[in-house]
Amino acid sequence: MKYANLLCLLISNNYPFGWEMAQNLFDNRQLEALYWIARLGSFASAARKLNTSQPAISQRIRDLESTLGVTLFDRSRRRAVLTPQGREAVELAQRMLSIAAELRDRLAKQEFLHGLLRVGVNETVALSWLPQLMRKINEELPNVELELHVGLTQELWDKYQRGSLELLLVSGPIEPDTVVLESLGTTTYVWMMAPQSGASTQRIEPCDFKDLSIITHGPGSTMHEAILDWFRLNGIRVPNSDVCHSLSAMAALTMAGLGISPLPPLIYHQEIEAGKLIALEPVPALEPLEFWAVYPRLAVSPLPAAVSRLARQVSTFEDRSPSTK
């Protein structure tokens, strides 16, 4: 929403908070408390998120209710349940915090950005260009602390939806309705096996997999879905596979000759050059996976957008569109 439109919304008589909200210029801490209680479901969770005490969060809400002259939470319930006025207030609070975040992101010098950012990172990112990103953040955002969570896309997305993470660097697809999606590029996965596995040729077709032991991520992962699609599109019944939720463990098992697995040459090119892994040539090839920076469309902090921008700068993935380079 444009700034002028939001200002009109705030001072419009159509909203019960009206001109008083615009005049008072509420303490951001009150709005943050309201937003995070609604997002996380409890006063205690919001207190942990904002690094303060539960009594302090309760006081911020009481002050906000006193200013507005309304009750924001139904206190007869065990959980933090918003009243109708509370739900309306959360929507406005999120918009106001988002505009404040955008203002800081656009106009403030980066060295003044500060705080803790919880980031979910796909293991392919973690094993490739994450060190370069950390170095870039330390140089350009010295007052920002990161809490990194490495995992599969689906589990990281679940944490994001619960409010535990504020930025994701993961492979897609991600539902775009409520988030910003910024492409980090694509990377290719190749079927690989160890030399001792006895491959007679590097060229391999889907029908050749019936006698092979496959190692891959489990259901719900982007890789698993891509592998299923590859077999289905080639009219082959999906063979039995061993599930491993760690890319580095998959590579270790493959190098030990225990199976064939899809691995990114971007990360394992040294093992290929050293003869520890053989990169096969499937016909057809696996489709590249696209990776994304994901954060709230109405972010209440400028940090996700700032770190996403740096991630796009250092990403070593390929085929980014001109607008994301």
N, C-alpha and C positions, 0 to 999 in steps of 0.2 A: 504494500500500500504506500502511496506517495506521502511525503511528510505533510503537505498541505491538507490532504484528505484526512489524515489521521488527526491533525489539529482540529479540523472542522468536526470530526467525530467526537473528540473530547469535549468541545465546547457546545455541541449540539444539545438542545433541550430534549432530543429523543432518547438520550442516555440518562439514567437516573443519577449518574455521578456528575455529569454536565460540567459546567464552568468551574465548579469547586475543584475538580480533579486537576484541571489545567492550571489553576491558580496556585494550588498548594505545592506542586512539583514534588511529589512524594519522595521520601528517602528510598533510594534504590534497594536498600537492604530489606525494606518491607515488601517491595514488589518481588524481590528474589525469594524471600521466604515463602510468599504466597505461591509463586510459580513452582518451586521445588517441592513444597508440600503436596500440591496437586499432582505433580509429575511422579513423585516417589511414593505417595500414599500415606505418609505419616510425618508428624512433627519431628520425631527422632531421626528419621532418615534424612530429612532436610537439614537438621542440625549437623549431622555428620558430613553431608555434602558441602555445607557452607562453613565447616570448621568452627562451629560455635556450640553453645549449649542449648539443650531443649528449652529451658526457661527463657533464654534470650530470643529464641524463635517465637515462642508463645507471646512474649511481650511485643515483638514486632507486629504480630497479627492483631493483638488487642489495640495497639496504637493505630494501625491501619483501619480497623473497624470503627474506632472512635472518630477518626477523621472523616470516614465515609458515612457514618451514621447507619451502618447496616451490619448484619451478622453474616460473616463469610463462611463459617463452618458450623455444621450441626453437631453440637457437643454432647448430644444424647447417645451418639454412636461410639463404638470402641475404636473404629478407624476414623481417619480424617475425611469426612464426607462434606463436600461443598454444598452450600445452599444455592438456590437459583441465582441470587445476587452474587454469590461467590464464584459460580461458573462464569458469569459475565465479567467479573473483575479479573479472573485469571486470563481470559482472552485479551482484555485490554492491557494487563500487566505484561504479558508476553510480547505484545506489539511494542509497548513502550521500551521494554528492555532490549528488544531487537533493534530498535532505532538507535538507542544509546550505544549498543555494540557496534552497529554499522558506522556511527559517527566516530567512535574511537578507532575502528579499523581503518577508516579512510583518512582521518585527519591526524591522529596521534602518531608520534614517532614510535617506531617499533620497539626501541629500547625501553619505552615506558609501559609496554604491555607486560602484565605480570599475572601470576596465578598458577594453579594446578590444572592440567588438562589430561583427562583420561582417554587414552587412544587404544582402539582395537586394531590389531595388525595381523593380516594374513601371513602365514609362515613364508610364503614365496617372497613377500616384501621384506620380511625380517632377515632372510638369508641372502638378500641381494643388496638393495640400496638403503636399508634402514640406517647403517652407520653413517653414511653421507648425510642423511636427513638429520640425525642427531647432532652431527658436527655443525650443520647449517643453523639449526635452532640455537645451539650454544653460542654461535657467533652473532646472530641477528636478533635473537629473542633471549638475551641472557637472564632475564628475570622470570622466565617461564619454566615450570617444572612439569615433567611428563611422568605419567603412570602408564606403562605399556602392558597390554594384555594380548598375548599371541595365541591365535586359535583358528578354527575353521570359520568360514563366513557366517554360517547359520547361528552358531553359538555366540559369535560376537554381535550379530544383529539382534539376537534375543536380549543380550545385555544392554545394548543401545536402547531398545524399546522399553526396558525396565528403568532407564535413566542412569545406569551404571557407567556408560561410556558416552562421550560427547563427539568423538570423531572416529570414523572407521577408514582404514586403508585396506580394501578388500576386493576380491573378485566379485563380479555381479552374477546374476541380476539382483537389483535391489528395488523395492517398490518406491517409485519416485514422488508420490503424492505430497509427502510432508517433509522431504529432504532435498538438499542441494546435492547434485551428482556432478562431480568434476572428474573427467577422465585422466587416469594416470598412465594410459597406454595399454597395449596388449603384450602378452608373452606366450610363447609356444611351448607346449609340452610334447615330449617325444617318448614313444615306448622304448625302454632301455632294459638290457639284461647284462649279466656278467659273462666274460669270455668262457668260463668253465661250464656255462649252461649249454654249450654245444650248438649254438645257432649255426646252421649251414650257410645261411645267407642273411644279409641285413634287410633285404626286401621281405616284407611280411604283409599278409592280407588278413582281414577279419576271420576267414575260415580257418586260418592256421592256429587260432587261439584255443581250439577245443582241447588240445593236449598240454596246454601251458598253465602254470600256476600264476595267477594275477594277484598283485598287491596294489591296493588303491585305498583312497579315503572312503569312508562309509556313507550311507544314505544321508541326505540333507546337505552334503558338501557340494560345492560348485563342480569340483573335479568329478565326483561320482556321477552327477547328472550328465556331464559332458561325455563321460565314457559310455554311459547307458545309451545316449543319443547316437554315439558313433557306431555301436553294434546294431541298434535298431534300424538306423538309416541304411545299413548295409545288409539288412535282412538276416542277421545272425542272432541266435539265442545267446543272451548274456551268460558267459561262463561263470562258474563258481570262482569266488575271489576271497582272499584274506584281507581283512579290514585293518588299516593302520591310520591313526589320526595324526601322525607326525610325518612331515615330508622328509626330514633328515633320517628318521628311522626307516622309512620306506627305501631311501637310497642305500642305507647300510644293509638292509635285508636283501636288496637286489644285488649289491656287490658281493654278498656272501653266496650268491647263486641260488637263492631260495625262491625266486620268481621273477616275473617281468612286471615293470611298473611304469606309469607315465611320469616323467621327470622333466624339469625345465633345463635345457642346455645352458641357459643364461647363468645358472648356479653351478651346474655340474660339468662344465666344459673342461676343467682341469682333470677330472676323473676320466673323461672320455679320452683326452690327449694322453693320459698315463696308461691307458689300456685297462682301467679298472671297470669301465662300463662301455658297452657297445650301444650306440644310438642306432636304432632300427629305422627302416624306411617304410612306414606303413602306407598302403594304398587302399583308400585315400588317407591323407594326413589328418591328424586331429586338428579341430578348429582352435585357433588361438583364443585364450581367455582374456577378457578385458577387465581391468582393475579400475577402481573408483575411490576417490575421496568422498566420504558421505558425512554430512552434518545437517543439523536442523535448518529448515528454510527460514524459520524465525528464531535464530540463535540468540541466546541471552548473553553471550560472551563473544568478543571478537577473536578469541584464540583459535577456534576451529578453522575459521576462514584463513587466518594468518598462517597456520601450520599447513593447511591444504595447499596454499600458494607455494610454500617452500617445497612441499612434497612433489608438486608438479615440476618444479625447477630441477630437482635432483634425480627424478625417476629415470631409470635406465631401460624401462620398457619401451616398446616400439609402437609406431603407428598412432601417435597422438594427433588429434586434429589440430590445425593451426591455432585455434582459439584457446587450446589448453597447453601449448608449449611454453 
